[in-house]
Amino acid sequence: MWEDIEIVQCLGERGEIIDVFKQMRMIDGQSQTRWITSRGNEILFERNDGHFETENGGEIIARFPG
């Protein structure tokens, strides 16, 4: 089962505030992590610049400066 370990507020391309959750689970002694949005459980990839991109590459979700 996935467990939330971090929550980051971000800004979507349409100007909406999106909660992004870093989740972790253990499978056969191996730790797996993923980033997922609060809206529709979209899986995200963390980019080199620290922002996120939807799995299909259709939207950039920006972290608030912090």
Predicted model as a PDB file, atoms N, CA, C, CB and O in Angstrom, pLDDT in the B-factor column:
MODEL        1                                                                  
ATOM      1  N   MET A   1       0.843  -1.173   0.000  1.00 91.00           N  
ATOM      2  CA  MET A   1       0.000   0.000   0.000  1.00 91.00           C  
ATOM      3  C   MET A   1       0.896   1.246   0.000  1.00 91.00           C  
ATOM      4  CB  MET A   1      -0.963  -0.007   1.225  1.00 91.00           C  
ATOM      5  O   MET A   1       1.895   1.295   0.717  1.00 91.00           O  
ATOM      6  N   TRP A   2       0.536   2.239  -0.798  1.00 94.00           N  
ATOM      7  CA  TRP A   2       1.286   3.490  -0.864  1.00 94.00           C  
ATOM      8  C   TRP A   2       1.021   4.336   0.376  1.00 94.00           C  
ATOM      9  CB  TRP A   2       0.918   4.275  -2.135  1.00 94.00           C  
ATOM     10  O   TRP A   2      -0.114   4.415   0.847  1.00 94.00           O  
ATOM     11  N   GLU A   3       2.065   4.967   0.906  1.00 96.00           N  
ATOM     12  CA  GLU A   3       1.971   5.837   2.080  1.00 96.00           C  
ATOM     13  C   GLU A   3       2.497   7.216   1.710  1.00 96.00           C  
ATOM     14  CB  GLU A   3       2.764   5.245   3.289  1.00 96.00           C  
ATOM     15  O   GLU A   3       3.574   7.339   1.126  1.00 96.00           O  
ATOM     16  N   ASP A   4       1.726   8.269   2.054  1.00 95.00           N  
ATOM     17  CA  ASP A   4       2.169   9.638   1.801  1.00 95.00           C  
ATOM     18  C   ASP A   4       3.329   9.977   2.729  1.00 95.00           C  
ATOM     19  CB  ASP A   4       1.004  10.643   1.994  1.00 95.00           C  
ATOM     20  O   ASP A   4       3.229   9.788   3.942  1.00 95.00           O  
ATOM     21  N   ILE A   5       4.445  10.484   2.160  1.00 96.00           N  
ATOM     22  CA  ILE A   5       5.583  10.844   2.998  1.00 96.00           C  
ATOM     23  C   ILE A   5       5.948  12.325   2.862  1.00 96.00           C  
ATOM     24  CB  ILE A   5       6.783   9.978   2.642  1.00 96.00           C  
ATOM     25  O   ILE A   5       6.729  12.843   3.661  1.00 96.00           O  
ATOM     26  N   GLU A   6       5.393  13.010   1.860  1.00 94.00           N  
ATOM     27  CA  GLU A   6       5.657  14.442   1.678  1.00 94.00           C  
ATOM     28  C   GLU A   6       4.524  15.027   0.852  1.00 94.00           C  
ATOM     29  CB  GLU A   6       7.047  14.691   0.986  1.00 94.00           C  
ATOM     30  O   GLU A   6       4.013  14.369  -0.054  1.00 94.00           O  
ATOM     31  N   ILE A   7       4.126  16.257   1.155  1.00 94.00           N  
ATOM     32  CA  ILE A   7       3.109  16.965   0.380  1.00 94.00           C  
ATOM     33  C   ILE A   7       3.686  18.313  -0.035  1.00 94.00           C  
ATOM     34  CB  ILE A   7       1.781  17.144   1.202  1.00 94.00           C  
ATOM     35  O   ILE A   7       4.225  19.048   0.793  1.00 94.00           O  
ATOM     36  N   VAL A   8       3.569  18.634  -1.332  1.00 92.00           N  
ATOM     37  CA  VAL A   8       4.104  19.879  -1.881  1.00 92.00           C  
ATOM     38  C   VAL A   8       2.972  20.591  -2.604  1.00 92.00           C  
ATOM     39  CB  VAL A   8       5.315  19.614  -2.845  1.00 92.00           C  
ATOM     40  O   VAL A   8       2.289  19.984  -3.429  1.00 92.00           O  
ATOM     41  N   GLN A   9       2.760  21.885  -2.304  1.00 92.00           N  
ATOM     42  CA  GLN A   9       1.769  22.653  -3.053  1.00 92.00           C  
ATOM     43  C   GLN A   9       2.417  23.213  -4.303  1.00 92.00           C  
ATOM     44  CB  GLN A   9       1.171  23.790  -2.188  1.00 92.00           C  
ATOM     45  O   GLN A   9       3.509  23.780  -4.258  1.00 92.00           O  
ATOM     46  N   CYS A  10       1.720  23.044  -5.425  1.00 93.00           N  
ATOM     47  CA  CYS A  10       2.257  23.448  -6.720  1.00 93.00           C  
ATOM     48  C   CYS A  10       1.211  24.234  -7.484  1.00 93.00           C  
ATOM     49  CB  CYS A  10       2.716  22.224  -7.534  1.00 93.00           C  
ATOM     50  O   CYS A  10       0.060  24.341  -7.063  1.00 93.00           O  
ATOM     51  N   LEU A  11       1.631  24.782  -8.619  1.00 93.00           N  
ATOM     52  CA  LEU A  11       0.764  25.567  -9.474  1.00 93.00           C  
ATOM     53  C   LEU A  11       0.658  24.896 -10.835  1.00 93.00           C  
ATOM     54  CB  LEU A  11       1.286  27.011  -9.611  1.00 93.00           C  
ATOM     55  O   LEU A  11       1.665  24.665 -11.504  1.00 93.00           O  
ATOM     56  N   GLY A  12      -0.574  24.583 -11.240  1.00 89.00           N  
ATOM     57  CA  GLY A  12      -0.804  23.969 -12.539  1.00 89.00           C  
ATOM     58  C   GLY A  12      -0.776  25.003 -13.652  1.00 89.00           C  
ATOM     59  O   GLY A  12      -0.808  26.205 -13.390  1.00 89.00           O  
ATOM     60  N   GLU A  13      -0.716  24.539 -14.889  1.00 88.00           N  
ATOM     61  CA  GLU A  13      -0.651  25.443 -16.042  1.00 88.00           C  
ATOM     62  C   GLU A  13      -1.895  26.307 -16.175  1.00 88.00           C  
ATOM     63  CB  GLU A  13      -0.452  24.648 -17.315  1.00 88.00           C  
ATOM     64  O   GLU A  13      -1.826  27.388 -16.760  1.00 88.00           O  
ATOM     65  N   ARG A  14      -3.029  25.862 -15.649  1.00 88.00           N  
ATOM     66  CA  ARG A  14      -4.266  26.636 -15.732  1.00 88.00           C  
ATOM     67  C   ARG A  14      -4.461  27.550 -14.516  1.00 88.00           C  
ATOM     68  CB  ARG A  14      -5.457  25.694 -15.867  1.00 88.00           C  
ATOM     69  O   ARG A  14      -5.532  28.128 -14.332  1.00 88.00           O  
ATOM     70  N   GLY A  15      -3.423  27.672 -13.695  1.00 91.00           N  
ATOM     71  CA  GLY A  15      -3.467  28.582 -12.552  1.00 91.00           C  
ATOM     72  C   GLY A  15      -4.052  27.996 -11.283  1.00 91.00           C  
ATOM     73  O   GLY A  15      -4.213  28.716 -10.298  1.00 91.00           O  
ATOM     74  N   GLU A  16      -4.372  26.720 -11.275  1.00 92.00           N  
ATOM     75  CA  GLU A  16      -4.952  26.112 -10.088  1.00 92.00           C  
ATOM     76  C   GLU A  16      -3.857  25.613  -9.152  1.00 92.00           C  
ATOM     77  CB  GLU A  16      -5.887  24.961 -10.476  1.00 92.00           C  
ATOM     78  O   GLU A  16      -2.769  25.233  -9.587  1.00 92.00           O  
ATOM     79  N   ILE A  17      -4.168  25.623  -7.856  1.00 93.00           N  
ATOM     80  CA  ILE A  17      -3.250  25.101  -6.842  1.00 93.00           C  
ATOM     81  C   ILE A  17      -3.487  23.593  -6.746  1.00 93.00           C  
ATOM     82  CB  ILE A  17      -3.461  25.811  -5.439  1.00 93.00           C  
ATOM     83  O   ILE A  17      -4.623  23.134  -6.628  1.00 93.00           O  
ATOM     84  N   ILE A  18      -2.400  22.844  -6.799  1.00 92.00           N  
ATOM     85  CA  ILE A  18      -2.474  21.386  -6.804  1.00 92.00           C  
ATOM     86  C   ILE A  18      -1.584  20.855  -5.679  1.00 92.00           C  
ATOM     87  CB  ILE A  18      -2.039  20.800  -8.193  1.00 92.00           C  
ATOM     88  O   ILE A  18      -0.426  21.253  -5.553  1.00 92.00           O  
ATOM     89  N   ASP A  19      -2.131  19.960  -4.869  1.00 93.00           N  
ATOM     90  CA  ASP A  19      -1.308  19.249  -3.889  1.00 93.00           C  
ATOM     91  C   ASP A  19      -0.657  18.073  -4.600  1.00 93.00           C  
ATOM     92  CB  ASP A  19      -2.158  18.768  -2.654  1.00 93.00           C  
ATOM     93  O   ASP A  19      -1.323  17.301  -5.288  1.00 93.00           O  
ATOM     94  N   VAL A  20       0.658  17.948  -4.423  1.00 94.00           N  
ATOM     95  CA  VAL A  20       1.410  16.845  -5.009  1.00 94.00           C  
ATOM     96  C   VAL A  20       1.977  16.023  -3.856  1.00 94.00           C  
ATOM     97  CB  VAL A  20       2.552  17.361  -5.970  1.00 94.00           C  
ATOM     98  O   VAL A  20       2.624  16.560  -2.957  1.00 94.00           O  
ATOM     99  N   PHE A  21       1.729  14.722  -3.893  1.00 95.00           N  
ATOM    100  CA  PHE A  21       2.122  13.832  -2.815  1.00 95.00           C  
ATOM    101  C   PHE A  21       3.282  12.949  -3.263  1.00 95.00           C  
ATOM    102  CB  PHE A  21       0.930  12.971  -2.360  1.00 95.00           C  
ATOM    103  O   PHE A  21       3.249  12.357  -4.342  1.00 95.00           O  
ATOM    104  N   LYS A  22       4.308  12.870  -2.417  1.00 95.00           N  
ATOM    105  CA  LYS A  22       5.354  11.875  -2.627  1.00 95.00           C  
ATOM    106  C   LYS A  22       4.930  10.667  -1.810  1.00 95.00           C  
ATOM    107  CB  LYS A  22       6.798  12.409  -2.206  1.00 95.00           C  
ATOM    108  O   LYS A  22       4.686  10.774  -0.608  1.00 95.00           O  
ATOM    109  N   GLN A  23       4.843   9.526  -2.462  1.00 96.00           N  
ATOM    110  CA  GLN A  23       4.391   8.319  -1.801  1.00 96.00           C  
ATOM    111  C   GLN A  23       5.476   7.248  -1.855  1.00 96.00           C  
ATOM    112  CB  GLN A  23       3.096   7.809  -2.441  1.00 96.00           C  
ATOM    113  O   GLN A  23       6.308   7.227  -2.762  1.00 96.00           O  
ATOM    114  N   MET A  24       5.445   6.369  -0.870  1.00 97.00           N  
ATOM    115  CA  MET A  24       6.423   5.291  -0.805  1.00 97.00           C  
ATOM    116  C   MET A  24       5.710   3.998  -0.422  1.00 97.00           C  
ATOM    117  CB  MET A  24       7.555   5.623   0.209  1.00 97.00           C  
ATOM    118  O   MET A  24       4.706   4.006   0.289  1.00 97.00           O  
ATOM    119  N   ARG A  25       6.256   2.892  -0.912  1.00 97.00           N  
ATOM    120  CA  ARG A  25       5.789   1.573  -0.487  1.00 97.00           C  
ATOM    121  C   ARG A  25       6.966   0.609  -0.536  1.00 97.00           C  
ATOM    122  CB  ARG A  25       4.610   1.067  -1.385  1.00 97.00           C  
ATOM    123  O   ARG A  25       7.962   0.846  -1.220  1.00 97.00           O  
ATOM    124  N   MET A  26       6.823  -0.485   0.210  1.00 96.00           N  
ATOM    125  CA  MET A  26       7.848  -1.531   0.223  1.00 96.00           C  
ATOM    126  C   MET A  26       7.289  -2.756  -0.495  1.00 96.00           C  
ATOM    127  CB  MET A  26       8.285  -1.888   1.691  1.00 96.00           C  
ATOM    128  O   MET A  26       6.200  -3.234  -0.180  1.00 96.00           O  
ATOM    129  N   ILE A  27       8.050  -3.249  -1.458  1.00 95.00           N  
ATOM    130  CA  ILE A  27       7.698  -4.473  -2.182  1.00 95.00           C  
ATOM    131  C   ILE A  27       8.907  -5.401  -2.123  1.00 95.00           C  
ATOM    132  CB  ILE A  27       7.278  -4.167  -3.678  1.00 95.00           C  
ATOM    133  O   ILE A  27       9.975  -5.061  -2.634  1.00 95.00           O  
ATOM    134  N   ASP A  28       8.750  -6.549  -1.515  1.00 95.00           N  
ATOM    135  CA  ASP A  28       9.836  -7.536  -1.395  1.00 95.00           C  
ATOM    136  C   ASP A  28      11.133  -6.908  -0.883  1.00 95.00           C  
ATOM    137  CB  ASP A  28      10.089  -8.203  -2.748  1.00 95.00           C  
ATOM    138  O   ASP A  28      12.215  -7.192  -1.397  1.00 95.00           O  
ATOM    139  N   GLY A  29      11.012  -6.049   0.139  1.00 95.00           N  
ATOM    140  CA  GLY A  29      12.176  -5.416   0.740  1.00 95.00           C  
ATOM    141  C   GLY A  29      12.749  -4.251  -0.047  1.00 95.00           C  
ATOM    142  O   GLY A  29      13.742  -3.657   0.371  1.00 95.00           O  
ATOM    143  N   GLN A  30      12.144  -3.912  -1.182  1.00 96.00           N  
ATOM    144  CA  GLN A  30      12.603  -2.798  -2.015  1.00 96.00           C  
ATOM    145  C   GLN A  30      11.666  -1.603  -1.831  1.00 96.00           C  
ATOM    146  CB  GLN A  30      12.669  -3.217  -3.516  1.00 96.00           C  
ATOM    147  O   GLN A  30      10.444  -1.749  -1.871  1.00 96.00           O  
ATOM    148  N   SER A  31      12.244  -0.435  -1.630  1.00 96.00           N  
ATOM    149  CA  SER A  31      11.471   0.795  -1.489  1.00 96.00           C  
ATOM    150  C   SER A  31      11.163   1.376  -2.868  1.00 96.00           C  
ATOM    151  CB  SER A  31      12.234   1.825  -0.622  1.00 96.00           C  
ATOM    152  O   SER A  31      12.058   1.515  -3.701  1.00 96.00           O  
ATOM    153  N   GLN A  32       9.901   1.712  -3.103  1.00 96.00           N  
ATOM    154  CA  GLN A  32       9.484   2.371  -4.337  1.00 96.00           C  
ATOM    155  C   GLN A  32       8.860   3.704  -3.974  1.00 96.00           C  
ATOM    156  CB  GLN A  32       8.485   1.487  -5.150  1.00 96.00           C  
ATOM    157  O   GLN A  32       8.124   3.795  -2.991  1.00 96.00           O  
ATOM    158  N   THR A  33       9.148   4.754  -4.764  1.00 96.00           N  
ATOM    159  CA  THR A  33       8.539   6.060  -4.535  1.00 96.00           C  
ATOM    160  C   THR A  33       7.908   6.553  -5.829  1.00 96.00           C  
ATOM    161  CB  THR A  33       9.585   7.079  -4.011  1.00 96.00           C  
ATOM    162  O   THR A  33       8.298   6.152  -6.925  1.00 96.00           O  
ATOM    163  N   ARG A  34       6.917   7.437  -5.673  1.00 95.00           N  
ATOM    164  CA  ARG A  34       6.278   8.082  -6.811  1.00 95.00           C  
ATOM    165  C   ARG A  34       5.702   9.414  -6.362  1.00 95.00           C  
ATOM    166  CB  ARG A  34       5.173   7.178  -7.420  1.00 95.00           C  
ATOM    167  O   ARG A  34       5.468   9.633  -5.174  1.00 95.00           O  
ATOM    168  N   TRP A  35       5.477  10.302  -7.323  1.00 95.00           N  
ATOM    169  CA  TRP A  35       4.798  11.573  -7.098  1.00 95.00           C  
ATOM    170  C   TRP A  35       3.433  11.477  -7.760  1.00 95.00           C  
ATOM    171  CB  TRP A  35       5.628  12.788  -7.661  1.00 95.00           C  
ATOM    172  O   TRP A  35       3.321  10.988  -8.884  1.00 95.00           O  
ATOM    173  N   ILE A  36       2.388  11.943  -7.067  1.00 94.00           N  
ATOM    174  CA  ILE A  36       1.023  11.828  -7.577  1.00 94.00           C  
ATOM    175  C   ILE A  36       0.243  13.084  -7.199  1.00 94.00           C  
ATOM    176  CB  ILE A  36       0.320  10.550  -7.021  1.00 94.00           C  
ATOM    177  O   ILE A  36       0.477  13.658  -6.135  1.00 94.00           O  
ATOM    178  N   THR A  37      -0.686  13.519  -8.064  1.00 92.00           N  
ATOM    179  CA  THR A  37      -1.460  14.730  -7.774  1.00 92.00           C  
ATOM    180  C   THR A  37      -2.715  14.399  -6.981  1.00 92.00           C  
ATOM    181  CB  THR A  37      -1.836  15.451  -9.074  1.00 92.00           C  
ATOM    182  O   THR A  37      -3.185  13.261  -6.968  1.00 92.00           O  
ATOM    183  N   SER A  38      -3.244  15.423  -6.321  1.00 88.00           N  
ATOM    184  CA  SER A  38      -4.483  15.277  -5.569  1.00 88.00           C  
ATOM    185  C   SER A  38      -5.687  15.277  -6.503  1.00 88.00           C  
ATOM    186  CB  SER A  38      -4.615  16.396  -4.534  1.00 88.00           C  
ATOM    187  O   SER A  38      -6.768  14.839  -6.110  1.00 88.00           O  
ATOM    188  N   ARG A  39      -5.522  15.755  -7.722  1.00 83.00           N  
ATOM    189  CA  ARG A  39      -6.641  15.824  -8.666  1.00 83.00           C  
ATOM    190  C   ARG A  39      -6.559  14.645  -9.633  1.00 83.00           C  
ATOM    191  CB  ARG A  39      -6.633  17.175  -9.445  1.00 83.00           C  
ATOM    192  O   ARG A  39      -5.772  14.666 -10.579  1.00 83.00           O  
ATOM    193  N   GLY A  40      -7.341  13.659  -9.403  1.00 77.00           N  
ATOM    194  CA  GLY A  40      -7.420  12.536 -10.316  1.00 77.00           C  
ATOM    195  C   GLY A  40      -6.272  11.549 -10.245  1.00 77.00           C  
ATOM    196  O   GLY A  40      -6.134  10.706 -11.131  1.00 77.00           O  
ATOM    197  N   ASN A  41      -5.449  11.631  -9.219  1.00 78.00           N  
ATOM    198  CA  ASN A  41      -4.355  10.674  -9.021  1.00 78.00           C  
ATOM    199  C   ASN A  41      -3.442  10.532 -10.239  1.00 78.00           C  
ATOM    200  CB  ASN A  41      -4.922   9.325  -8.669  1.00 78.00           C  
ATOM    201  O   ASN A  41      -3.063   9.420 -10.606  1.00 78.00           O  
ATOM    202  N   GLU A  42      -3.091  11.656 -10.863  1.00 88.00           N  
ATOM    203  CA  GLU A  42      -2.162  11.628 -11.992  1.00 88.00           C  
ATOM    204  C   GLU A  42      -0.748  11.375 -11.488  1.00 88.00           C  
ATOM    205  CB  GLU A  42      -2.225  12.953 -12.793  1.00 88.00           C  
ATOM    206  O   GLU A  42      -0.311  12.003 -10.524  1.00 88.00           O  
ATOM    207  N   ILE A  43      -0.033  10.463 -12.129  1.00 93.00           N  
ATOM    208  CA  ILE A  43       1.353  10.187 -11.776  1.00 93.00           C  
ATOM    209  C   ILE A  43       2.242  11.228 -12.452  1.00 93.00           C  
ATOM    210  CB  ILE A  43       1.766   8.738 -12.193  1.00 93.00           C  
ATOM    211  O   ILE A  43       2.062  11.548 -13.627  1.00 93.00           O  
ATOM    212  N   LEU A  44       3.205  11.752 -11.691  1.00 94.00           N  
ATOM    213  CA  LEU A  44       4.096  12.802 -12.178  1.00 94.00           C  
ATOM    214  C   LEU A  44       5.539  12.332 -12.185  1.00 94.00           C  
ATOM    215  CB  LEU A  44       3.959  14.060 -11.323  1.00 94.00           C  
ATOM    216  O   LEU A  44       5.926  11.424 -11.449  1.00 94.00           O  
ATOM    217  N   PHE A  45       6.317  12.971 -13.032  1.00 92.00           N  
ATOM    218  CA  PHE A  45       7.766  12.784 -13.036  1.00 92.00           C  
ATOM    219  C   PHE A  45       8.402  14.071 -12.547  1.00 92.00           C  
ATOM    220  CB  PHE A  45       8.296  12.396 -14.460  1.00 92.00           C  
ATOM    221  O   PHE A  45       8.009  15.158 -12.973  1.00 92.00           O  
ATOM    222  N   GLU A  46       9.380  13.963 -11.657  1.00 91.00           N  
ATOM    223  CA  GLU A  46      10.105  15.148 -11.192  1.00 91.00           C  
ATOM    224  C   GLU A  46      11.184  15.469 -12.223  1.00 91.00           C  
ATOM    225  CB  GLU A  46      10.734  14.920  -9.761  1.00 91.00           C  
ATOM    226  O   GLU A  46      12.002  14.618 -12.571  1.00 91.00           O  
ATOM    227  N   ARG A  47      11.169  16.707 -12.702  1.00 92.00           N  
ATOM    228  CA  ARG A  47      12.120  17.139 -13.727  1.00 92.00           C  
ATOM    229  C   ARG A  47      13.424  17.601 -13.087  1.00 92.00           C  
ATOM    230  CB  ARG A  47      11.518  18.268 -14.584  1.00 92.00           C  
ATOM    231  O   ARG A  47      13.486  17.794 -11.873  1.00 92.00           O  
ATOM    232  N   ASN A  48      14.457  17.777 -13.890  1.00 92.00           N  
ATOM    233  CA  ASN A  48      15.764  18.245 -13.393  1.00 92.00           C  
ATOM    234  C   ASN A  48      15.682  19.621 -12.751  1.00 92.00           C  
ATOM    235  CB  ASN A  48      16.773  18.280 -14.528  1.00 92.00           C  
ATOM    236  O   ASN A  48      16.476  19.939 -11.867  1.00 92.00           O  
ATOM    237  N   ASP A  49      14.718  20.451 -13.192  1.00 91.00           N  
ATOM    238  CA  ASP A  49      14.590  21.802 -12.623  1.00 91.00           C  
ATOM    239  C   ASP A  49      13.771  21.823 -11.340  1.00 91.00           C  
ATOM    240  CB  ASP A  49      13.956  22.733 -13.637  1.00 91.00           C  
ATOM    241  O   ASP A  49      13.527  22.896 -10.789  1.00 91.00           O  
ATOM    242  N   GLY A  50      13.336  20.652 -10.846  1.00 87.00           N  
ATOM    243  CA  GLY A  50      12.595  20.570  -9.589  1.00 87.00           C  
ATOM    244  C   GLY A  50      11.093  20.639  -9.751  1.00 87.00           C  
ATOM    245  O   GLY A  50      10.362  20.374  -8.797  1.00 87.00           O  
ATOM    246  N   HIS A  51      10.610  20.990 -10.937  1.00 92.00           N  
ATOM    247  CA  HIS A  51       9.176  21.016 -11.202  1.00 92.00           C  
ATOM    248  C   HIS A  51       8.730  19.617 -11.621  1.00 92.00           C  
ATOM    249  CB  HIS A  51       8.825  22.069 -12.302  1.00 92.00           C  
ATOM    250  O   HIS A  51       9.538  18.689 -11.660  1.00 92.00           O  
ATOM    251  N   PHE A  52       7.451  19.469 -11.931  1.00 93.00           N  
ATOM    252  CA  PHE A  52       6.901  18.165 -12.282  1.00 93.00           C  
ATOM    253  C   PHE A  52       6.286  18.211 -13.670  1.00 93.00           C  
ATOM    254  CB  PHE A  52       5.859  17.719 -11.249  1.00 93.00           C  
ATOM    255  O   PHE A  52       5.937  19.278 -14.176  1.00 93.00           O  
ATOM    256  N   GLU A  53       6.158  17.043 -14.275  1.00 93.00           N  
ATOM    257  CA  GLU A  53       5.505  16.895 -15.568  1.00 93.00           C  
ATOM    258  C   GLU A  53       4.564  15.704 -15.472  1.00 93.00           C  
ATOM    259  CB  GLU A  53       6.549  16.709 -16.727  1.00 93.00           C  
ATOM    260  O   GLU A  53       4.898  14.685 -14.868  1.00 93.00           O  
ATOM    261  N   THR A  54       3.372  15.841 -16.077  1.00 90.00           N  
ATOM    262  CA  THR A  54       2.445  14.718 -16.040  1.00 90.00           C  
ATOM    263  C   THR A  54       3.022  13.552 -16.828  1.00 90.00           C  
ATOM    264  CB  THR A  54       1.066  15.123 -16.601  1.00 90.00           C  
ATOM    265  O   THR A  54       3.854  13.737 -17.717  1.00 90.00           O  
ATOM    266  N   GLU A  55       2.574  12.360 -16.493  1.00 86.00           N  
ATOM    267  CA  GLU A  55       3.116  11.139 -17.071  1.00 86.00           C  
ATOM    268  C   GLU A  55       3.072  11.141 -18.598  1.00 86.00           C  
ATOM    269  CB  GLU A  55       2.359   9.947 -16.544  1.00 86.00           C  
ATOM    270  O   GLU A  55       3.976  10.614 -19.247  1.00 86.00           O  
ATOM    271  N   ASN A  56       2.027  11.729 -19.170  1.00 82.00           N  
ATOM    272  CA  ASN A  56       1.909  11.759 -20.630  1.00 82.00           C  
ATOM    273  C   ASN A  56       2.622  12.965 -21.247  1.00 82.00           C  
ATOM    274  CB  ASN A  56       0.441  11.772 -21.031  1.00 82.00           C  
ATOM    275  O   ASN A  56       2.568  13.163 -22.461  1.00 82.00           O  
ATOM    276  N   GLY A  57       3.287  13.771 -20.416  1.00 75.00           N  
ATOM    277  CA  GLY A  57       4.034  14.928 -20.919  1.00 75.00           C  
ATOM    278  C   GLY A  57       3.163  16.100 -21.316  1.00 75.00           C  
ATOM    279  O   GLY A  57       3.629  17.019 -21.990  1.00 75.00           O  
ATOM    280  N   GLY A  58       1.908  16.081 -20.910  1.00 79.00           N  
ATOM    281  CA  GLY A  58       0.977  17.109 -21.348  1.00 79.00           C  
ATOM    282  C   GLY A  58       0.946  18.371 -20.523  1.00 79.00           C  
ATOM    283  O   GLY A  58       0.439  19.388 -20.997  1.00 79.00           O  
ATOM    284  N   GLU A  59       1.460  18.356 -19.317  1.00 86.00           N  
ATOM    285  CA  GLU A  59       1.341  19.540 -18.455  1.00 86.00           C  
ATOM    286  C   GLU A  59       2.539  19.643 -17.535  1.00 86.00           C  
ATOM    287  CB  GLU A  59       0.043  19.492 -17.629  1.00 86.00           C  
ATOM    288  O   GLU A  59       3.028  18.643 -17.010  1.00 86.00           O  
ATOM    289  N   ILE A  60       3.004  20.873 -17.347  1.00 91.00           N  
ATOM    290  CA  ILE A  60       4.049  21.169 -16.381  1.00 91.00           C  
ATOM    291  C   ILE A  60       3.366  21.674 -15.101  1.00 91.00           C  
ATOM    292  CB  ILE A  60       5.074  22.227 -16.950  1.00 91.00           C  
ATOM    293  O   ILE A  60       2.493  22.540 -15.156  1.00 91.00           O  
ATOM    294  N   ILE A  61       3.764  21.134 -13.977  1.00 92.00           N  
ATOM    295  CA  ILE A  61       3.241  21.556 -12.675  1.00 92.00           C  
ATOM    296  C   ILE A  61       4.416  22.121 -11.897  1.00 92.00           C  
ATOM    297  CB  ILE A  61       2.546  20.362 -11.896  1.00 92.00           C  
ATOM    298  O   ILE A  61       5.364  21.404 -11.574  1.00 92.00           O  
ATOM    299  N   ALA A  62       4.346  23.406 -11.601  1.00 92.00           N  
ATOM    300  CA  ALA A  62       5.475  24.131 -11.008  1.00 92.00           C  
ATOM    301  C   ALA A  62       5.393  24.151  -9.495  1.00 92.00           C  
ATOM    302  CB  ALA A  62       5.528  25.556 -11.538  1.00 92.00           C  
ATOM    303  O   ALA A  62       4.332  24.380  -8.914  1.00 92.00           O  
ATOM    304  N   ARG A  63       6.538  23.907  -8.867  1.00 89.00           N  
ATOM    305  CA  ARG A  63       6.629  24.065  -7.405  1.00 89.00           C  
ATOM    306  C   ARG A  63       6.629  25.557  -7.091  1.00 89.00           C  
ATOM    307  CB  ARG A  63       7.924  23.366  -6.824  1.00 89.00           C  
ATOM    308  O   ARG A  63       7.170  26.365  -7.845  1.00 89.00           O  
ATOM    309  N   PHE A  64       6.014  25.904  -5.971  1.00 86.00           N  
ATOM    310  CA  PHE A  64       6.121  27.272  -5.490  1.00 86.00           C  
ATOM    311  C   PHE A  64       7.535  27.471  -4.964  1.00 86.00           C  
ATOM    312  CB  PHE A  64       5.054  27.577  -4.387  1.00 86.00           C  
ATOM    313  O   PHE A  64       8.102  26.557  -4.364  1.00 86.00           O  
ATOM    314  N   PRO A  65       8.121  28.658  -5.179  1.00 74.00           N  
ATOM    315  CA  PRO A  65       9.452  28.900  -4.611  1.00 74.00           C  
ATOM    316  C   PRO A  65       9.412  28.756  -3.100  1.00 74.00           C  
ATOM    317  CB  PRO A  65       9.970  30.301  -4.999  1.00 74.00           C  
ATOM    318  O   PRO A  65       8.456  29.192  -2.458  1.00 74.00           O  
ATOM    319  N   GLY A  66      10.405  28.171  -2.548  1.00 64.00           N  
ATOM    320  CA  GLY A  66      10.322  28.004  -1.125  1.00 64.00           C  
ATOM    321  C   GLY A  66      11.621  27.807  -0.514  1.00 64.00           C  
ATOM    322  O   GLY A  66      11.713  27.648   0.703  1.00 64.00           O  
TER     323      GLY A  66                                                      
ENDMDL                                                                          
END                                                                             
